[in-house]
């Protein structure tokens, strides 16, 4: 199983993730897309440049790092 798939499974049930995605979708006027809806995904992908999608992805990642830290803030104390 790939790291991306593994993290996707772990993160799906986290309420903060759904909140982040909802906020980003609303901000960028992008509907949720199910994996089986290939045509919608293709249409949405073509509406923006790669740089615009990268900025949206970076925004999601930034929000995730703030709201859902995968590594505890005090990890350094435990590693000493």
C-alpha positions in Angstrom: 0.0 0.0 0.0 1.4 3.4 -0.9 2.0 6.1 1.6 -0.6 8.4 -0.1 -3.2 5.7 0.0 -2.4 4.8 3.7 -2.7 8.5 4.8 -5.8 8.9 2.8 -7.5 6.1 4.6 -6.3 7.4 8.0 -7.4 11.0 7.3 -10.8 10.3 5.9 -12.5 10.0 9.3 -10.9 13.1 10.8 -13.5 15.9 11.1 -10.9 18.6 10.8 -10.0 17.3 7.3 -13.6 17.5 6.1 -13.8 21.1 7.5 -10.6 22.1 5.7 -11.7 20.5 2.4 -15.2 22.1 2.7 -13.6 25.6 3.3 -11.2 25.2 0.4 -13.9 23.9 -2.0 -16.1 26.9 -1.1 -13.3 29.3 -1.5 -12.2 28.0 -4.9 -15.8 27.0 -6.1 -14.8 23.4 -6.5 -17.3 20.6 -5.9 -16.4 17.3 -4.2 -15.3 14.7 -6.8 -15.6 11.0 -6.3 -12.8 8.8 -7.9 -15.4 7.2 -10.2 -16.4 10.5 -11.7 -13.6 10.8 -14.1 -15.3 13.2 -16.5 -16.0 15.8 -13.7 -12.4 15.5 -12.5 -11.1 16.0 -16.0 -13.3 19.0 -16.6 -12.3 20.6 -13.3 -8.6 19.9 -13.9 -8.8 21.7 -17.3 -10.4 24.8 -15.8 -7.3 25.8 -13.9 -3.6 25.8 -14.6 -1.1 23.4 -13.0 0.2 26.3 -10.9 -3.4 27.1 -9.7 -3.9 23.5 -8.6 -0.5 23.4 -7.0 -1.5 26.5 -4.9 -4.7 24.9 -3.9 -2.9 21.7 -2.9 -0.3 23.8 -0.9 -3.2 25.6 0.8 -4.7 22.3 1.9 -1.4 20.9 3.0 -0.7 24.1 5.1 -4.1 23.9 6.8 -3.5 20.2 7.5 -0.2 20.8 9.1 -1.7 23.5 11.4 -5.0 21.7 12.3 -3.9 18.1 12.2 -0.3 17.7 13.3 0.9 14.2 12.5 3.9 14.6 14.8 3.3 15.8 18.4 4.8 19.3 19.1 6.8 17.9 22.0 8.3 15.0 20.1 11.8 16.3 20.7 11.5 15.8 24.4 10.7 12.1 23.9 13.6 11.5 21.5 16.2 12.7 24.0 
